[in-house]
Amino acid sequence: MTSAPPATPPTVRTARPAALAVGLLALLAAGVASVAVGARAVPVGEMWGAVADFDPLNGDHLVVRDIRLPRTVLGIAVGAALAVGGALIQTLSRNPLAEPGILGVTHGAGFALTVGAALGLAGSAVSQLGLGVAGSVLATALVYAVGRHSTLRLLLAGVAFSAVLMGVSLGIRLTSPDTLDKYRFWAVGSLAGREQADLTVPLVAIGVAFVGALVIARSLNAVALGETVAHTLGANVARVRTVTLVLITVLAGAATAVAGPILFVGLIVPHLLRRLTSGSVPWLVGLSAVVGPILMLVADTIARVLLHTGEVPVAIVTAFLGGPMLIWVVRRYGAGSL
Amino acid sequence: MSLLRSRLTQGAAAAAVLALTVGLSACGAAGEEQTEGPTRQFTADNGTVEIPQNPKRVVATGYAVPSLIEADAPLVGVSSWERGEPMMSDEDLTTYKELPQVAGETAAETNYDAIAEQNPDLIVIGVPKPIFAEIDAERLESIAPVVAVGPDVPSAWREVSRKQADAAGALERFDEVKSEYDAKAEKLKNKYADALSGLKLAHVGGYGEVENGNFQREFDGSWGTNIAGDIGAKYYGEVEEKGKGSRAVSEYPSLEELPSAMREADAITYTVNADGSVPQSVEYVMDSNLWKNLPAVKKDMTFPIKYTEAATYGQAQQTLDALDETFAPLLNK
């Protein structure tokens, strides 16, 4: 016997738009803070001047335009990609502990970078980007080929394949200090140092995949109720699953390639929003695209000022923030929230 | 994240891990025959050690590898020292390749059997003092007398390499090479006396951390600057918060601070690889518009320096040649 999706309570219906509005305001504030905070003190007037009246000879303007703005845009894109990717994989797999990397994306990118570095192909930011994307796509394709018949099998294939890739990568790095040194740059997970690379392709890919996620979200609503129910509701489960996996790969692959492995964003953001969105995948995807960047920008801003001796990679800050947040969610809402 | 930040730390860590592993696996060698003959007291980082007056079978690790090869010490085994290979002369490189590699760059590649087979009468460990404290020296000493002689600050390679050569009984060749270096440095000092006089220099090192958005600024006495200092180059400023080792003479400001760090420089030198290519960390700086806006850059007063990792007088002569080549345009300005 099947049942229709539960009706959305009126309070939730009004809470979602309000949350979206508040989220957008918070994102704006986080964006301004991201542009304002850094090692060099830039007056507010110069910040505005860098946008409205750019002077290429002005050091403050250059810092804002060449370093902080690109980094802020990157933070928004990476945060959104990881959070939306997390929302999609958790919904598709109906597994609350799933995160985008579970399909082999992260370790696929790491493996490709390791092999590329060992072969002398990872010398520039652009080549590292290409290797990261290629590794992500190939790893996910292989995982999908092995586990496409069921979601559980897919996840197990992802975990197993990730372990194999991690082991082989580690072996290569241990025997080649040069490779380790090059891999180190990517492996820390950071938004710093990427501002000079041409990020047009990954950013466009993330944007397109986000739109795709919004389009597929309604169909995922049905899949989230279980395959039997989804079939009854007329959803083409196989097609939805395939499209969703492609979107997750593009989102997580692009984010991982440009920023390295950043954990917790894809795991924690969907959890934070689950009760609020009350089973609506479109709202979960939409709000994840707002809250993910907030978390990423806040973490990145903290990363710049945490130590007076220099920056901390943002992946470390997201882990510090994400862990306690996850525990808070569990304590606040109980295991049911997971 | 900054495990391999400085080359000093890099080498030290590798050599320490190596020596630690050797020590751990050497327990079965206790009581092996030691070299007979006259001995002497030698003061090293690990205290006063009784060593052979004329050692015949020396094992070298870390920074001691290039210095003892260059000094023609009676080596019977060395650790891997890949990063020094581009700076070795053909003859030294051949020697290095022919010597038994008793260990690699890391502990995982240590070959205790190979060390034991060499039956050394002296082991020279070229790691800094703090790193040596992590080594099980007692077990190492069960194979042969152990002297630890490692650098503290980068410019200390001069004293360190001399002491290593002294322990290995190879001062004669060492002093010859040192004299050649001194003569060449003096000649260049005279050649560039006017050009470098009053010139405020700054240096971008090769160990910036792109992943943290920073760059390495090196001051007088650092790897990238200490040999240039011997020909009269003066690098202005000093480290804001002095640390230990190379951190006493170099720092890692954010790229955002590049203008304030180097605005006053009349000229800027930067580290390049042995093949002339620009390291990624330096490229990160040079690709930024902040760099292009620096007064020294606008005046085309930037100079690449090769062989900044030199840690022996022989290697440092290559650095002098590289400095001569890069500073040559200054003579026409």
Interface residues (C-beta under 8 A of the other chain):
Chain A: G38 A39 R40 P56 L57 G59 L62 V63 D66 I67 G123 S124 L174 T175 P177 L180 D181 R184 F185 W186 V188 S190 A192 G193 Q196 G260 T309 G310 E311 V312 P313
Chain B: M1 L3 L4 A14 E82 E105 T106 A108 E109 E209 V210 E211 N212 G213 N214 E241 Y252 P253 S254 L255 E256 E257 P259 S260 Q280 Y284 D287 S288 N289 L290 N293
